[in-house]
Amino acid sequence: MGVEGTLEYLSDLLSSVKRKKKKKQTQTVALKIRMDCEGCARKVKGVLSSVKGAKSVDVDLKQQKATVIGRVDAKKVLAAAKSTKKKVEMWPYVPYSLVANPYVAQSYDKKAPANHVRAVPPTATITETTMDENYTSMFSDDNPNACSIM
């Protein structure tokens, strides 16, 4: 096997290697969509099912939530949902147990499902609540005559 045979061998080896396309990871995209009736839910499910790479679509009318599972891009799913002319946003709620400070004012939401709070950035602290230092200093155990209310 001379130089010519070696070159032929390397040529065959390189041509047999197929370039593999990187596949997207399977992911779950959850959206909060304003839906009023079963017709709205069917329309949303139909539009989200047509997104390329969507394996399954689950629509929960009670929670106003749509979940898409598959090899999809979150931006494309959001754009497809917005094409229905409905109010759409990414699912803002996380389970109560996953939040470090669930009592921060920004995380409280009356519309949140049971045992869920609104996702807040980790930089939010308890000091950013509606409780003000002035309220706690009105009554002082150290100086009972310093009550500012009387």
N, C-alpha and C positions, 0 to 999 in steps of 0.2 A: 504494500500500500504506500504509494508515493505521495508526493505533494498533491497531485491531481485527485487521488482517491480521498485524501484528507479533506480537501476543499469540497468535494462532492458530499462527503459524509456530513460536514458542518452545514452545508447548504440545505440538505434534507432535514437535518435536525432543527434548524431555525424555521424552516417552512412548516414543519409539523406542529410547532408550538402555536397554539391559537391564543389570541389575546382575549382574555376573559373580561367581560364587562362587569364592573362593580355593581352589584345589586344593592338597592337601598335596603336598609334594615326595616323590618316590620315594626310599625309604631302605631300608637293609638292617639288619635286627635279628637279631643272633646270640644264641643262648641255649645255656647248658650244662644239659642235662637228663639225669637218671639214667635210662638205658634198659638193660634186661637182654637183651631178645630182639627178634626181628623184629616180633612182635605189638605190643610197646611202641612200636616205631618207627612202625608203621602207625597206631596210635592217636594218637600225637603229631602225625603228619603230617595226619591227618584233622581234628583239632581246630584246628591252626594254619591249615589251608586254609580253614576256615570263618570266619576273621577277616575282617571287612569291609575290602576294599582290598588283600588279599594277592594278588599276581600269581603268585608261585612259592614253593614250600616245598621245602627240601632238608634231609634228615635224614641225618646221618652217625653210624651206630651205633658205629663204632670209636672216634671221638673224643668221642662223647656230645654232639654238637653239632647244633642245628637252626637253620637260616637262613631267614628270611622276607624276601622282597623284594616291595616294592609301596608303595602309598600307605597306610601303616599307622602307628598310634601305638604306640610301644614299650611303653607301660604296658598297653595293651589286649592286645598279644601276650603279654606276661608274665602277665597275669591269665588269659588263655585257656590258657596252658601250665600254670599252677598248678591249673587245674580238672581236670587229668588225675591229680591226687593224687601227682605225682612231684616229686622234689627239683629245683627250677629256680632258676637265677640267670642274670644277664646274662653273656655270654661274657667271662671275665676275662683272656684271654690276648691278647697282641699280639706281632707279629714281633720277634725278637731285635734286628734292626737299627734299630728305631724307638725303643728305650729308651736314654736317655743313660747310665745306670749299671745295666747288666743284672746286676751282681754284688752289688747291694744285697740284704741278707738277705730282705727282704719279697718280692722279685721271684722268688726261686728257688722252684720248685715241681716236684716229681718227676712229677706227673701231667700236666704241660704237654706238648702235642704237640711234635714235633721242631721246633727253631729258633724256639720261642716261649717267652716268659716271662710271668709274671703282671704285669698292669698295676699300676704303683704311682704314687702322686702325685708330681709333679715336685719336691716339697719334700723327698722322701727323699734322703738323701745317703749317701756311702760311709762316713761316720763312724758311721752307725747300724747297722753290721754287727756280727757277733758278735766280731770282733777287738777286744780291749780294749787300752787303752794300757798297762796293767800287764804284759801279756804281752810287749810289745815293749821295755819298759824293764828286764826281768829281766836281759838280757844287754847290757852296755854296752861298746862299743869304747873309749870314753874312759877308763873305769875298770874294768879287767878283774878287780880284786879285789872289786867290788861285786856279784858274781854272787849272787843271793839264793837260788839252789837249793842251793849247796854249803854 
